[in-house]
Amino acid sequence: MRTYLEKRRPGVGILFCRMEILPNLFGEWSLHQEWGLVGLSCQTRMDWFADWEQAITALTTLEVAKRQRGYWVEPQQLAMFA
């Protein structure tokens, strides 16, 4: 499962946040996050969870927090034509 959010800030640029849940070799699940300014280097973070439900809960919580800060789901293909 993955999600991509963007936030436009006049004078700064477009901020993005990408989150994805991935399995690892030990039967655990990881929540991989990337965030920063579009076109520049980004920061990353990876958190590990014992099961899928914990990882989904963490991703959902982060997505809700980001949306409350003004981020929204931006269809990448449509954004190229705007």
C-alpha positions as CSV (number, residue, x, y, z in Angstrom):
1,M,0.0,0.0,0.0
2,R,1.3,3.5,-0.8
3,T,0.2,7.1,-0.8
4,Y,1.5,10.3,-2.3
5,L,0.6,13.7,-0.9
6,E,1.6,17.3,-2.0
7,K,1.3,20.8,-0.6
8,R,1.9,24.0,-2.6
9,R,3.6,26.8,-0.7
10,P,4.0,30.1,-2.6
11,G,7.5,31.3,-2.6
12,V,8.9,27.9,-1.5
13,G,7.7,25.3,-4.0
14,I,5.8,22.0,-3.8
15,L,6.3,19.9,-0.7
16,F,5.7,16.2,-1.0
17,C,5.3,13.2,1.2
18,R,5.4,9.6,-0.1
19,M,4.6,6.7,2.2
20,E,4.7,3.0,1.3
21,I,4.3,-0.3,3.3
22,L,6.8,-3.0,2.3
23,P,7.5,-6.5,3.6
24,N,11.0,-7.4,4.7
25,L,12.9,-10.7,4.8
26,F,12.0,-11.5,8.4
27,G,8.2,-11.5,8.1
28,E,7.8,-8.0,9.4
29,W,6.4,-4.9,7.6
30,S,8.1,-1.6,7.2
31,L,6.7,1.9,6.6
32,H,9.0,3.8,4.3
33,Q,8.5,7.6,4.2
34,E,10.1,10.2,1.9
35,W,9.4,13.9,2.2
36,G,10.9,17.2,1.0
37,L,10.7,19.7,-1.8
38,V,9.9,18.4,-5.3
39,G,13.1,18.4,-7.4
40,L,15.5,18.6,-4.5
41,S,16.9,16.0,-2.2
42,C,14.5,14.5,0.3
43,Q,14.6,12.9,3.7
44,T,13.7,9.3,4.4
45,R,12.6,7.3,7.4
46,M,11.8,3.6,7.8
47,D,9.8,2.2,10.7
48,W,9.3,-1.5,11.3
49,F,6.1,-3.3,12.5
50,A,5.4,-6.8,13.6
51,D,2.2,-7.2,11.4
52,W,0.4,-5.6,8.5
53,E,-2.4,-4.1,10.7
54,Q,0.1,-2.0,12.8
55,A,1.8,-0.7,9.6
56,I,-1.6,0.3,8.1
57,T,-2.6,2.0,11.3
58,A,0.7,4.0,11.3
59,L,0.3,5.0,7.6
60,T,-3.3,6.1,8.1
61,T,-2.4,8.1,11.2
62,L,0.4,9.9,9.3
63,E,-1.8,10.5,6.3
64,V,-4.5,12.1,8.5
65,A,-1.9,14.3,10.2
66,K,-0.5,15.5,6.8
67,R,-4.0,16.2,5.5
68,Q,-4.7,18.3,8.5
69,R,-1.5,20.3,7.7
70,G,-2.8,21.1,4.2
71,Y,-1.4,18.2,2.1
72,W,-3.7,16.5,-0.4
73,V,-3.6,13.6,-2.9
74,E,-2.2,14.9,-6.1
75,P,-2.6,12.7,-9.3
76,Q,0.9,12.9,-10.7
77,Q,-0.1,12.5,-14.3
78,L,-2.7,15.3,-14.2
79,A,-0.2,17.6,-12.4
80,M,2.1,17.5,-15.4
81,F,-0.6,19.3,-17.5
82,A,-1.6,21.9,-15.0
